[in-house]
């Protein structure tokens, strides 16, 4: 099973979030885990999206919209064999 098929199944099950980039909407796995900062005195969100590389091309500095909120791409990395990417985001 390829990555795109897996993402299509997750989209059909309602597990993905629509992400809009330059007028194009793509279903992505959106995460907003808490990360401890300041030696454990505070929490910070670390926004991320995962997506098939064939569906979307992102670069540092790009703006994306997730659930009506704008974010800026901070970093993009390939996952595994490179058919899936993860982008870290900062909320604008």
PDB file of N, CA, C and O in Angstrom:
ATOM      1  N   UNK A   1       0.852  -1.179   0.000  1.00  0.00           N
ATOM      2  CA  UNK A   1       0.000   0.000   0.000  1.00  0.00           C
ATOM      3  C   UNK A   1       0.897   1.241   0.000  1.00  0.00           C
ATOM      4  O   UNK A   1       1.806   1.355   0.822  1.00  0.00           O
ATOM      5  N   UNK A   2       0.641   2.153  -0.911  1.00  0.00           N
ATOM      6  CA  UNK A   2       1.443   3.373  -0.965  1.00  0.00           C
ATOM      7  C   UNK A   2       0.865   4.441  -0.018  1.00  0.00           C
ATOM      8  O   UNK A   2      -0.252   4.311   0.484  1.00  0.00           O
ATOM      9  N   UNK A   3       1.641   5.476   0.205  1.00  0.00           N
ATOM     10  CA  UNK A   3       1.280   6.527   1.156  1.00  0.00           C
ATOM     11  C   UNK A   3      -0.008   7.241   0.748  1.00  0.00           C
ATOM     12  O   UNK A   3      -0.846   7.528   1.603  1.00  0.00           O
ATOM     13  N   UNK A   4      -0.179   7.528  -0.527  1.00  0.00           N
ATOM     14  CA  UNK A   4      -1.378   8.237  -0.992  1.00  0.00           C
ATOM     15  C   UNK A   4      -2.641   7.424  -0.706  1.00  0.00           C
ATOM     16  O   UNK A   4      -3.665   7.992  -0.328  1.00  0.00           O
ATOM     17  N   UNK A   5      -2.582   6.120  -0.880  1.00  0.00           N
ATOM     18  CA  UNK A   5      -3.727   5.258  -0.592  1.00  0.00           C
ATOM     19  C   UNK A   5      -4.055   5.282   0.892  1.00  0.00           C
ATOM     20  O   UNK A   5      -5.226   5.326   1.269  1.00  0.00           O
ATOM     21  N   UNK A   6      -3.043   5.255   1.724  1.00  0.00           N
ATOM     22  CA  UNK A   6      -3.237   5.334   3.168  1.00  0.00           C
ATOM     23  C   UNK A   6      -3.890   6.665   3.558  1.00  0.00           C
ATOM     24  O   UNK A   6      -4.806   6.688   4.379  1.00  0.00           O
ATOM     25  N   UNK A   7      -3.425   7.760   2.977  1.00  0.00           N
ATOM     26  CA  UNK A   7      -4.004   9.073   3.270  1.00  0.00           C
ATOM     27  C   UNK A   7      -5.438   9.178   2.750  1.00  0.00           C
ATOM     28  O   UNK A   7      -6.279   9.804   3.395  1.00  0.00           O
ATOM     29  N   UNK A   8      -5.726   8.581   1.602  1.00  0.00           N
ATOM     30  CA  UNK A   8      -7.099   8.580   1.082  1.00  0.00           C
ATOM     31  C   UNK A   8      -8.032   7.847   2.031  1.00  0.00           C
ATOM     32  O   UNK A   8      -9.158   8.287   2.262  1.00  0.00           O
ATOM     33  N   UNK A   9      -7.570   6.732   2.581  1.00  0.00           N
ATOM     34  CA  UNK A   9      -8.379   5.982   3.545  1.00  0.00           C
ATOM     35  C   UNK A   9      -8.600   6.805   4.817  1.00  0.00           C
ATOM     36  O   UNK A   9      -9.705   6.823   5.358  1.00  0.00           O
ATOM     37  N   UNK A  10      -7.565   7.478   5.289  1.00  0.00           N
ATOM     38  CA  UNK A  10      -7.689   8.318   6.482  1.00  0.00           C
ATOM     39  C   UNK A  10      -8.635   9.492   6.222  1.00  0.00           C
ATOM     40  O   UNK A  10      -9.410   9.872   7.100  1.00  0.00           O
ATOM     41  N   UNK A  11      -8.573  10.070   5.009  1.00  0.00           N
ATOM     42  CA  UNK A  11      -9.487  11.159   4.656  1.00  0.00           C
ATOM     43  C   UNK A  11     -10.923  10.668   4.646  1.00  0.00           C
ATOM     44  O   UNK A  11     -11.812  11.340   5.168  1.00  0.00           O
ATOM     45  N   UNK A  12     -11.158   9.506   4.061  1.00  0.00           N
ATOM     46  CA  UNK A  12     -12.503   8.937   3.992  1.00  0.00           C
ATOM     47  C   UNK A  12     -13.064   8.647   5.387  1.00  0.00           C
ATOM     48  O   UNK A  12     -14.275   8.702   5.599  1.00  0.00           O
ATOM     49  N   UNK A  13     -12.183   8.340   6.325  1.00  0.00           N
ATOM     50  CA  UNK A  13     -12.598   8.061   7.704  1.00  0.00           C
ATOM     51  C   UNK A  13     -12.742   9.338   8.530  1.00  0.00           C
ATOM     52  O   UNK A  13     -13.110   9.277   9.703  1.00  0.00           O
ATOM     53  N   UNK A  14     -12.453  10.498   7.926  1.00  0.00           N
ATOM     54  CA  UNK A  14     -12.580  11.771   8.637  1.00  0.00           C
ATOM     55  C   UNK A  14     -11.441  12.073   9.583  1.00  0.00           C
ATOM     56  O   UNK A  14     -11.603  12.853  10.522  1.00  0.00           O
ATOM     57  N   UNK A  15     -10.284  11.463   9.350  1.00  0.00           N
ATOM     58  CA  UNK A  15      -9.146  11.639  10.257  1.00  0.00           C
ATOM     59  C   UNK A  15      -8.192  12.757   9.858  1.00  0.00           C
ATOM     60  O   UNK A  15      -7.273  13.080  10.611  1.00  0.00           O
ATOM     61  N   UNK A  16      -8.394  13.350   8.689  1.00  0.00           N
ATOM     62  CA  UNK A  16      -7.482  14.387   8.211  1.00  0.00           C
ATOM     63  C   UNK A  16      -8.135  15.759   8.230  1.00  0.00           C
ATOM     64  O   UNK A  16      -9.360  15.879   8.240  1.00  0.00           O
ATOM     65  N   UNK A  17      -7.307  16.783   8.234  1.00  0.00           N
ATOM     66  CA  UNK A  17      -7.747  18.177   8.279  1.00  0.00           C
ATOM     67  C   UNK A  17      -7.442  18.837   6.943  1.00  0.00           C
ATOM     68  O   UNK A  17      -6.339  18.671   6.420  1.00  0.00           O
ATOM     69  N   UNK A  18      -8.397  19.588   6.368  1.00  0.00           N
ATOM     70  CA  UNK A  18      -8.111  20.298   5.122  1.00  0.00           C
ATOM     71  C   UNK A  18      -7.094  21.422   5.347  1.00  0.00           C
ATOM     72  O   UNK A  18      -7.240  22.235   6.260  1.00  0.00           O
ATOM     73  N   UNK A  19      -6.075  21.451   4.508  1.00  0.00           N
ATOM     74  CA  UNK A  19      -5.039  22.481   4.558  1.00  0.00           C
ATOM     75  C   UNK A  19      -5.030  23.175   3.201  1.00  0.00           C
ATOM     76  O   UNK A  19      -4.933  22.519   2.164  1.00  0.00           O
ATOM     77  N   UNK A  20      -5.133  24.514   3.209  1.00  0.00           N
ATOM     78  CA  UNK A  20      -5.174  25.275   1.969  1.00  0.00           C
ATOM     79  C   UNK A  20      -3.846  25.992   1.754  1.00  0.00           C
ATOM     80  O   UNK A  20      -3.336  26.677   2.640  1.00  0.00           O
ATOM     81  N   UNK A  21      -3.298  25.813   0.544  1.00  0.00           N
ATOM     82  CA  UNK A  21      -2.048  26.448   0.154  1.00  0.00           C
ATOM     83  C   UNK A  21      -2.256  27.031  -1.236  1.00  0.00           C
ATOM     84  O   UNK A  21      -2.527  26.297  -2.186  1.00  0.00           O
ATOM     85  N   UNK A  22      -2.132  28.333  -1.354  1.00  0.00           N
ATOM     86  CA  UNK A  22      -2.261  29.018  -2.655  1.00  0.00           C
ATOM     87  C   UNK A  22      -3.533  28.606  -3.398  1.00  0.00           C
ATOM     88  O   UNK A  22      -3.505  28.355  -4.603  1.00  0.00           O
ATOM     89  N   UNK A  23      -4.636  28.539  -2.674  1.00  0.00           N
ATOM     90  CA  UNK A  23      -5.923  28.226  -3.294  1.00  0.00           C
ATOM     91  C   UNK A  23      -6.213  26.754  -3.499  1.00  0.00           C
ATOM     92  O   UNK A  23      -7.309  26.400  -3.933  1.00  0.00           O
ATOM     93  N   UNK A  24      -5.263  25.892  -3.199  1.00  0.00           N
ATOM     94  CA  UNK A  24      -5.449  24.447  -3.331  1.00  0.00           C
ATOM     95  C   UNK A  24      -5.612  23.834  -1.946  1.00  0.00           C
ATOM     96  O   UNK A  24      -4.822  24.112  -1.044  1.00  0.00           O
ATOM     97  N   UNK A  25      -6.640  22.998  -1.777  1.00  0.00           N
ATOM     98  CA  UNK A  25      -6.888  22.356  -0.489  1.00  0.00           C
ATOM     99  C   UNK A  25      -6.503  20.884  -0.561  1.00  0.00           C
ATOM    100  O   UNK A  25      -6.908  20.162  -1.472  1.00  0.00           O
ATOM    101  N   UNK A  26      -5.709  20.457   0.425  1.00  0.00           N
ATOM    102  CA  UNK A  26      -5.199  19.092   0.495  1.00  0.00           C
ATOM    103  C   UNK A  26      -5.467  18.543   1.891  1.00  0.00           C
ATOM    104  O   UNK A  26      -5.227  19.248   2.871  1.00  0.00           O
ATOM    105  N   UNK A  27      -5.960  17.297   2.018  1.00  0.00           N
ATOM    106  CA  UNK A  27      -6.148  16.715   3.345  1.00  0.00           C
ATOM    107  C   UNK A  27      -4.797  16.319   3.953  1.00  0.00           C
ATOM    108  O   UNK A  27      -4.004  15.622   3.321  1.00  0.00           O
ATOM    109  N   UNK A  28      -4.550  16.768   5.175  1.00  0.00           N
ATOM    110  CA  UNK A  28      -3.288  16.498   5.854  1.00  0.00           C
ATOM    111  C   UNK A  28      -3.551  16.035   7.286  1.00  0.00           C
ATOM    112  O   UNK A  28      -4.621  16.280   7.843  1.00  0.00           O
ATOM    113  N   UNK A  29      -2.569  15.369   7.865  1.00  0.00           N
ATOM    114  CA  UNK A  29      -2.623  15.004   9.279  1.00  0.00           C
ATOM    115  C   UNK A  29      -2.068  16.197  10.056  1.00  0.00           C
ATOM    116  O   UNK A  29      -0.875  16.489   9.974  1.00  0.00           O
ATOM    117  N   UNK A  30      -2.928  16.888  10.810  1.00  0.00           N
ATOM    118  CA  UNK A  30      -2.533  18.083  11.565  1.00  0.00           C
ATOM    119  C   UNK A  30      -2.358  17.710  13.022  1.00  0.00           C
ATOM    120  O   UNK A  30      -3.197  17.018  13.598  1.00  0.00           O
ATOM    121  N   UNK A  31      -1.258  18.171  13.623  1.00  0.00           N
ATOM    122  CA  UNK A  31      -0.992  17.939  15.040  1.00  0.00           C
ATOM    123  C   UNK A  31      -0.578  19.245  15.695  1.00  0.00           C
ATOM    124  O   UNK A  31       0.071  20.092  15.081  1.00  0.00           O
ATOM    125  N   UNK A  32      -0.962  19.386  16.942  1.00  0.00           N
ATOM    126  CA  UNK A  32      -0.573  20.561  17.728  1.00  0.00           C
ATOM    127  C   UNK A  32      -0.159  20.110  19.122  1.00  0.00           C
ATOM    128  O   UNK A  32      -0.794  20.492  20.105  1.00  0.00           O
ATOM    129  N   UNK A  33       0.904  19.298  19.228  1.00  0.00           N
ATOM    130  CA  UNK A  33       1.318  18.811  20.546  1.00  0.00           C
ATOM    131  C   UNK A  33       1.945  19.914  21.392  1.00  0.00           C
ATOM    132  O   UNK A  33       2.563  20.842  20.870  1.00  0.00           O
ATOM    133  N   UNK A  34       1.776  19.796  22.693  1.00  0.00           N
ATOM    134  CA  UNK A  34       2.407  20.732  23.620  1.00  0.00           C
ATOM    135  C   UNK A  34       3.865  20.344  23.824  1.00  0.00           C
ATOM    136  O   UNK A  34       4.201  19.161  23.876  1.00  0.00           O
ATOM    137  N   UNK A  35       4.713  21.336  23.938  1.00  0.00           N
ATOM    138  CA  UNK A  35       6.139  21.135  24.184  1.00  0.00           C
ATOM    139  C   UNK A  35       6.508  21.997  25.384  1.00  0.00           C
ATOM    140  O   UNK A  35       6.151  23.175  25.424  1.00  0.00           O
ATOM    141  N   UNK A  36       7.218  21.435  26.365  1.00  0.00           N
ATOM    142  CA  UNK A  36       7.600  22.233  27.529  1.00  0.00           C
ATOM    143  C   UNK A  36       8.792  23.114  27.181  1.00  0.00           C
ATOM    144  O   UNK A  36       9.736  22.682  26.519  1.00  0.00           O
ATOM    145  N   UNK A  37       8.725  24.359  27.643  1.00  0.00           N
ATOM    146  CA  UNK A  37       9.804  25.331  27.422  1.00  0.00           C
ATOM    147  C   UNK A  37      10.137  26.008  28.744  1.00  0.00           C
ATOM    148  O   UNK A  37       9.436  25.818  29.738  1.00  0.00           O
ATOM    149  N   UNK A  38      11.184  26.780  28.753  1.00  0.00           N
ATOM    150  CA  UNK A  38      11.618  27.522  29.941  1.00  0.00           C
ATOM    151  C   UNK A  38      11.808  26.591  31.135  1.00  0.00           C
ATOM    152  O   UNK A  38      11.318  26.845  32.235  1.00  0.00           O
ATOM    153  N   UNK A  39      12.540  25.499  30.880  1.00  0.00           N
ATOM    154  CA  UNK A  39      12.859  24.524  31.928  1.00  0.00           C
ATOM    155  C   UNK A  39      11.601  23.991  32.613  1.00  0.00           C
ATOM    156  O   UNK A  39      11.578  23.799  33.829  1.00  0.00           O
ATOM    157  N   UNK A  40      10.544  23.752  31.808  1.00  0.00           N
ATOM    158  CA  UNK A  40       9.324  23.164  32.325  1.00  0.00           C
ATOM    159  C   UNK A  40       8.338  24.141  32.920  1.00  0.00           C
ATOM    160  O   UNK A  40       7.316  23.723  33.465  1.00  0.00           O
ATOM    161  N   UNK A  41       8.612  25.435  32.832  1.00  0.00           N
ATOM    162  CA  UNK A  41       7.728  26.438  33.431  1.00  0.00           C
ATOM    163  C   UNK A  41       6.564  26.836  32.531  1.00  0.00           C
ATOM    164  O   UNK A  41       5.609  27.459  32.995  1.00  0.00           O
ATOM    165  N   UNK A  42       6.633  26.486  31.255  1.00  0.00           N
ATOM    166  CA  UNK A  42       5.568  26.883  30.325  1.00  0.00           C
ATOM    167  C   UNK A  42       5.404  25.822  29.241  1.00  0.00           C
ATOM    168  O   UNK A  42       6.279  24.984  29.022  1.00  0.00           O
ATOM    169  N   UNK A  43       4.264  25.886  28.576  1.00  0.00           N
ATOM    170  CA  UNK A  43       3.995  25.005  27.449  1.00  0.00           C
ATOM    171  C   UNK A  43       3.920  25.827  26.170  1.00  0.00           C
ATOM    172  O   UNK A  43       3.455  26.967  26.182  1.00  0.00           O
ATOM    173  N   UNK A  44       4.374  25.251  25.084  1.00  0.00           N
ATOM    174  CA  UNK A  44       4.324  25.893  23.779  1.00  0.00           C
ATOM    175  C   UNK A  44       3.788  24.881  22.787  1.00  0.00           C
ATOM    176  O   UNK A  44       4.089  23.692  22.890  1.00  0.00           O
ATOM    177  N   UNK A  45       2.998  25.334  21.827  1.00  0.00           N
ATOM    178  CA  UNK A  45       2.481  24.437  20.791  1.00  0.00           C
ATOM    179  C   UNK A  45       3.516  24.254  19.694  1.00  0.00           C
ATOM    180  O   UNK A  45       4.206  25.200  19.314  1.00  0.00           O
ATOM    181  N   UNK A  46       3.617  23.042  19.194  1.00  0.00           N
ATOM    182  CA  UNK A  46       4.509  22.721  18.086  1.00  0.00           C
ATOM    183  C   UNK A  46       3.642  22.198  16.946  1.00  0.00           C
ATOM    184  O   UNK A  46       3.447  20.988  16.829  1.00  0.00           O
ATOM    185  N   UNK A  47       3.119  23.087  16.106  1.00  0.00           N
ATOM    186  CA  UNK A  47       2.187  22.732  15.040  1.00  0.00           C
ATOM    187  C   UNK A  47       2.904  21.985  13.924  1.00  0.00           C
ATOM    188  O   UNK A  47       3.994  22.377  13.507  1.00  0.00           O
ATOM    189  N   UNK A  48       2.280  20.889  13.433  1.00  0.00           N
ATOM    190  CA  UNK A  48       2.867  20.076  12.372  1.00  0.00           C
ATOM    191  C   UNK A  48       1.777  19.567  11.442  1.00  0.00           C
ATOM    192  O   UNK A  48       0.637  19.357  11.857  1.00  0.00           O
ATOM    193  N   UNK A  49       2.142  19.371  10.175  1.00  0.00           N
ATOM    194  CA  UNK A  49       1.270  18.655   9.248  1.00  0.00           C
ATOM    195  C   UNK A  49       2.096  17.591   8.541  1.00  0.00           C
ATOM    196  O   UNK A  49       3.263  17.807   8.212  1.00  0.00           O
ATOM    197  N   UNK A  50       1.474  16.435   8.311  1.00  0.00           N
ATOM    198  CA  UNK A  50       2.066  15.363   7.514  1.00  0.00           C
ATOM    199  C   UNK A  50       1.216  15.206   6.268  1.00  0.00           C
ATOM    200  O   UNK A  50      -0.004  15.363   6.318  1.00  0.00           O
ATOM    201  N   UNK A  51       1.864  14.895   5.135  1.00  0.00           N
ATOM    202  CA  UNK A  51       1.141  14.795   3.867  1.00  0.00           C
ATOM    203  C   UNK A  51       1.981  14.018   2.854  1.00  0.00           C
ATOM    204  O   UNK A  51       3.205  13.972   2.968  1.00  0.00           O
ATOM    205  N   UNK A  52       1.321  13.404   1.855  1.00  0.00           N
ATOM    206  CA  UNK A  52       2.086  12.749   0.794  1.00  0.00           C
ATOM    207  C   UNK A  52       2.850  13.795  -0.027  1.00  0.00           C
ATOM    208  O   UNK A  52       2.291  14.829  -0.393  1.00  0.00           O
ATOM    209  N   UNK A  53       4.096  13.532  -0.308  1.00  0.00           N
ATOM    210  CA  UNK A  53       4.934  14.478  -1.059  1.00  0.00           C
ATOM    211  C   UNK A  53       4.364  14.760  -2.445  1.00  0.00           C
ATOM    212  O   UNK A  53       4.560  15.851  -2.979  1.00  0.00           O
ATOM    213  N   UNK A  54       3.668  13.801  -3.032  1.00  0.00           N
ATOM    214  CA  UNK A  54       3.106  13.991  -4.368  1.00  0.00           C
ATOM    215  C   UNK A  54       1.912  14.939  -4.376  1.00  0.00           C
ATOM    216  O   UNK A  54       1.549  15.461  -5.431  1.00  0.00           O
ATOM    217  N   UNK A  55       1.302  15.169  -3.229  1.00  0.00           N
ATOM    218  CA  UNK A  55       0.104  16.010  -3.140  1.00  0.00           C
ATOM    219  C   UNK A  55       0.409  17.480  -2.935  1.00  0.00           C
ATOM    220  O   UNK A  55      -0.404  18.334  -3.289  1.00  0.00           O
ATOM    221  N   UNK A  56       1.571  17.792  -2.367  1.00  0.00           N
ATOM    222  CA  UNK A  56       1.827  19.163  -1.935  1.00  0.00           C
ATOM    223  C   UNK A  56       3.321  19.422  -1.915  1.00  0.00           C
ATOM    224  O   UNK A  56       4.106  18.558  -1.523  1.00  0.00           O
ATOM    225  N   UNK A  57       3.710  20.622  -2.342  1.00  0.00           N
ATOM    226  CA  UNK A  57       5.107  21.043  -2.258  1.00  0.00           C
ATOM    227  C   UNK A  57       5.162  22.288  -1.392  1.00  0.00           C
ATOM    228  O   UNK A  57       4.598  23.324  -1.746  1.00  0.00           O
ATOM    229  N   UNK A  58       5.837  22.187  -0.265  1.00  0.00           N
ATOM    230  CA  UNK A  58       5.973  23.320   0.647  1.00  0.00           C
ATOM    231  C   UNK A  58       7.434  23.682   0.822  1.00  0.00           C
ATOM    232  O   UNK A  58       8.316  22.830   0.708  1.00  0.00           O
ATOM    233  N   UNK A  59       7.685  24.957   1.102  1.00  0.00           N
ATOM    234  CA  UNK A  59       9.031  25.448   1.370  1.00  0.00           C
ATOM    235  C   UNK A  59       8.963  26.361   2.592  1.00  0.00           C
ATOM    236  O   UNK A  59       7.906  26.893   2.930  1.00  0.00           O
ATOM    237  N   UNK A  60      10.090  26.529   3.235  1.00  0.00           N
ATOM    238  CA  UNK A  60      10.174  27.425   4.389  1.00  0.00           C
ATOM    239  C   UNK A  60       9.700  28.811   3.978  1.00  0.00           C
ATOM    240  O   UNK A  60      10.119  29.342   2.949  1.00  0.00           O
ATOM    241  N   UNK A  61       8.814  29.397   4.799  1.00  0.00           N
ATOM    242  CA  UNK A  61       8.282  30.724   4.516  1.00  0.00           C
ATOM    243  C   UNK A  61       6.922  30.716   3.858  1.00  0.00           C
ATOM    244  O   UNK A  61       6.243  31.743   3.842  1.00  0.00           O
ATOM    245  N   UNK A  62       6.500  29.572   3.308  1.00  0.00           N
ATOM    246  CA  UNK A  62       5.169  29.477   2.712  1.00  0.00           C
ATOM    247  C   UNK A  62       4.104  29.687   3.788  1.00  0.00           C
ATOM    248  O   UNK A  62       4.324  29.400   4.964  1.00  0.00           O
ATOM    249  N   UNK A  63       2.950  30.191   3.363  1.00  0.00           N
ATOM    250  CA  UNK A  63       1.814  30.359   4.270  1.00  0.00           C
ATOM    251  C   UNK A  63       0.764  29.320   3.925  1.00  0.00           C
ATOM    252  O   UNK A  63       0.428  29.124   2.757  1.00  0.00           O
ATOM    253  N   UNK A  64       0.247  28.653   4.957  1.00  0.00           N
ATOM    254  CA  UNK A  64      -0.818  27.668   4.788  1.00  0.00           C
ATOM    255  C   UNK A  64      -1.962  28.046   5.713  1.00  0.00           C
ATOM    256  O   UNK A  64      -1.766  28.757   6.699  1.00  0.00           O
ATOM    257  N   UNK A  65      -3.161  27.568   5.391  1.00  0.00           N
ATOM    258  CA  UNK A  65      -4.324  27.822   6.242  1.00  0.00           C
ATOM    259  C   UNK A  65      -4.868  26.480   6.716  1.00  0.00           C
ATOM    260  O   UNK A  65      -5.184  25.600   5.915  1.00  0.00           O
ATOM    261  N   UNK A  66      -4.971  26.343   8.033  1.00  0.00           N
ATOM    262  CA  UNK A  66      -5.485  25.120   8.651  1.00  0.00           C
ATOM    263  C   UNK A  66      -6.681  25.498   9.503  1.00  0.00           C
ATOM    264  O   UNK A  66      -6.552  26.265  10.458  1.00  0.00           O
ATOM    265  N   UNK A  67      -7.837  24.965   9.162  1.00  0.00           N
ATOM    266  CA  UNK A  67      -9.071  25.230   9.924  1.00  0.00           C
ATOM    267  C   UNK A  67      -9.328  26.730  10.084  1.00  0.00           C
ATOM    268  O   UNK A  67      -9.768  27.187  11.139  1.00  0.00           O
ATOM    269  N   UNK A  68      -9.047  27.487   9.021  1.00  0.00           N
ATOM    270  CA  UNK A  68      -9.320  28.917   9.032  1.00  0.00           C
ATOM    271  C   UNK A  68      -8.254  29.782   9.684  1.00  0.00           C
ATOM    272  O   UNK A  68      -8.422  30.998   9.774  1.00  0.00           O
ATOM    273  N   UNK A  69      -7.155  29.177  10.145  1.00  0.00           N
ATOM    274  CA  UNK A  69      -6.080  29.928  10.797  1.00  0.00           C
ATOM    275  C   UNK A  69      -4.816  29.888   9.941  1.00  0.00           C
ATOM    276  O   UNK A  69      -4.437  28.826   9.447  1.00  0.00           O
ATOM    277  N   UNK A  70      -4.159  31.043   9.761  1.00  0.00           N
ATOM    278  CA  UNK A  70      -2.934  31.070   8.949  1.00  0.00           C
ATOM    279  C   UNK A  70      -1.703  30.623   9.747  1.00  0.00           C
ATOM    280  O   UNK A  70      -1.558  30.933  10.929  1.00  0.00           O
ATOM    281  N   UNK A  71      -0.835  29.893   9.071  1.00  0.00           N
ATOM    282  CA  UNK A  71       0.429  29.425   9.651  1.00  0.00           C
ATOM    283  C   UNK A  71       1.530  29.658   8.630  1.00  0.00           C
ATOM    284  O   UNK A  71       1.280  29.716   7.426  1.00  0.00           O
ATOM    285  N   UNK A  72       2.759  29.792   9.131  1.00  0.00           N
ATOM    286  CA  UNK A  72       3.918  29.914   8.253  1.00  0.00           C
ATOM    287  C   UNK A  72       4.780  28.671   8.416  1.00  0.00           C
ATOM    288  O   UNK A  72       4.997  28.204   9.534  1.00  0.00           O
ATOM    289  N   UNK A  73       5.270  28.137   7.311  1.00  0.00           N
ATOM    290  CA  UNK A  73       6.106  26.944   7.334  1.00  0.00           C
ATOM    291  C   UNK A  73       7.487  27.315   7.876  1.00  0.00           C
ATOM    292  O   UNK A  73       8.147  28.215   7.356  1.00  0.00           O
ATOM    293  N   UNK A  74       7.919  26.605   8.937  1.00  0.00           N
ATOM    294  CA  UNK A  74       9.233  26.831   9.541  1.00  0.00           C
ATOM    295  C   UNK A  74      10.281  25.861   9.025  1.00  0.00           C
ATOM    296  O   UNK A  74      11.451  26.208   8.867  1.00  0.00           O
ATOM    297  N   UNK A  75       9.827  24.615   8.763  1.00  0.00           N
ATOM    298  CA  UNK A  75      10.762  23.566   8.365  1.00  0.00           C
ATOM    299  C   UNK A  75       9.971  22.468   7.657  1.00  0.00           C
ATOM    300  O   UNK A  75       8.811  22.222   7.985  1.00  0.00           O
ATOM    301  N   UNK A  76      10.604  21.810   6.687  1.00  0.00           N
ATOM    302  CA  UNK A  76       9.986  20.680   5.983  1.00  0.00           C
ATOM    303  C   UNK A  76      11.019  19.556   5.920  1.00  0.00           C
ATOM    304  O   UNK A  76      12.178  19.780   5.571  1.00  0.00           O
ATOM    305  N   UNK A  77      10.578  18.339   6.267  1.00  0.00           N
ATOM    306  CA  UNK A  77      11.465  17.172   6.204  1.00  0.00           C
ATOM    307  C   UNK A  77      10.749  16.002   5.550  1.00  0.00           C
ATOM    308  O   UNK A  77       9.533  15.853   5.666  1.00  0.00           O
ATOM    309  N   UNK A  78      11.515  15.185   4.868  1.00  0.00           N
ATOM    310  CA  UNK A  78      10.982  13.942   4.315  1.00  0.00           C
ATOM    311  C   UNK A  78      10.914  12.909   5.438  1.00  0.00           C
ATOM    312  O   UNK A  78      11.762  12.883   6.331  1.00  0.00           O
ATOM    313  N   UNK A  79       9.890  12.061   5.375  1.00  0.00           N
ATOM    314  CA  UNK A  79       9.718  10.991   6.356  1.00  0.00           C
ATOM    315  C   UNK A  79       9.942   9.665   5.640  1.00  0.00           C
ATOM    316  O   UNK A  79       9.464   9.468   4.523  1.00  0.00           O
ATOM    317  N   UNK A  80      10.656   8.773   6.275  1.00  0.00           N
ATOM    318  CA  UNK A  80      10.868   7.434   5.718  1.00  0.00           C
ATOM    319  C   UNK A  80      11.569   7.468   4.375  1.00  0.00           C
ATOM    320  O   UNK A  80      12.682   7.981   4.258  1.00  0.00           O
ATOM    321  N   UNK A  81      10.911   6.918   3.356  1.00  0.00           N
ATOM    322  CA  UNK A  81      11.523   6.827   2.023  1.00  0.00           C
ATOM    323  C   UNK A  81      11.346   8.097   1.195  1.00  0.00           C
ATOM    324  O   UNK A  81      11.738   8.130   0.028  1.00  0.00           O
ATOM    325  N   UNK A  82      10.763   9.140   1.780  1.00  0.00           N
ATOM    326  CA  UNK A  82      10.615  10.424   1.090  1.00  0.00           C
ATOM    327  C   UNK A  82       9.272  10.624   0.416  1.00  0.00           C
ATOM    328  O   UNK A  82       9.029  11.691  -0.147  1.00  0.00           O
ATOM    329  N   UNK A  83       8.392   9.632   0.455  1.00  0.00           N
ATOM    330  CA  UNK A  83       7.071   9.781  -0.165  1.00  0.00           C
ATOM    331  C   UNK A  83       6.094  10.526   0.736  1.00  0.00           C
ATOM    332  O   UNK A  83       4.990  10.878   0.319  1.00  0.00           O
ATOM    333  N   UNK A  84       6.510  10.759   1.965  1.00  0.00           N
ATOM    334  CA  UNK A  84       5.691  11.511   2.925  1.00  0.00           C
ATOM    335  C   UNK A  84       6.556  12.629   3.507  1.00  0.00           C
ATOM    336  O   UNK A  84       7.748  12.437   3.746  1.00  0.00           O
ATOM    337  N   UNK A  85       5.950  13.797   3.733  1.00  0.00           N
ATOM    338  CA  UNK A  85       6.680  14.926   4.304  1.00  0.00           C
ATOM    339  C   UNK A  85       6.005  15.406   5.578  1.00  0.00           C
ATOM    340  O   UNK A  85       4.806  15.209   5.776  1.00  0.00           O
ATOM    341  N   UNK A  86       6.792  16.038   6.436  1.00  0.00           N
ATOM    342  CA  UNK A  86       6.284  16.676   7.649  1.00  0.00           C
ATOM    343  C   UNK A  86       6.752  18.126   7.623  1.00  0.00           C
ATOM    344  O   UNK A  86       7.927  18.412   7.396  1.00  0.00           O
ATOM    345  N   UNK A  87       5.808  19.037   7.861  1.00  0.00           N
ATOM    346  CA  UNK A  87       6.133  20.466   7.925  1.00  0.00           C
ATOM    347  C   UNK A  87       5.822  20.977   9.325  1.00  0.00           C
ATOM    348  O   UNK A  87       4.756  20.700   9.874  1.00  0.00           O
ATOM    349  N   UNK A  88       6.758  21.724   9.896  1.00  0.00           N
ATOM    350  CA  UNK A  88       6.529  22.377  11.184  1.00  0.00           C
ATOM    351  C   UNK A  88       6.070  23.789  10.907  1.00  0.00           C
ATOM    352  O   UNK A  88       6.608  24.470  10.034  1.00  0.00           O
ATOM    353  N   UNK A  89       5.072  24.227  11.653  1.00  0.00           N
ATOM    354  CA  UNK A  89       4.406  25.507  11.377  1.00  0.00           C
ATOM    355  C   UNK A  89       4.463  26.439  12.574  1.00  0.00           C
ATOM    356  O   UNK A  89       4.553  25.996  13.720  1.00  0.00           O
ATOM    357  N   UNK A  90       4.408  27.737  12.295  1.00  0.00           N
ATOM    358  CA  UNK A  90       4.254  28.776  13.323  1.00  0.00           C
ATOM    359  C   UNK A  90       2.935  29.497  13.030  1.00  0.00           C
ATOM    360  O   UNK A  90       2.651  29.859  11.888  1.00  0.00           O
ATOM    361  N   UNK A  91       2.151  29.695  14.062  1.00  0.00           N
ATOM    362  CA  UNK A  91       0.857  30.379  13.866  1.00  0.00           C
ATOM    363  C   UNK A  91       1.113  31.859  13.673  1.00  0.00           C
ATOM    364  O   UNK A  91       1.900  32.469  14.397  1.00  0.00           O
ATOM    365  N   UNK A  92       0.437  32.430  12.683  1.00  0.00           N
ATOM    366  CA  UNK A  92       0.577  33.871  12.389  1.00  0.00           C
ATOM    367  C   UNK A  92      -0.468  34.670  13.134  1.00  0.00           C
ATOM    368  O   UNK A  92      -0.510  35.894  13.014  1.00  0.00           O
TER     369      UNK A  92
END
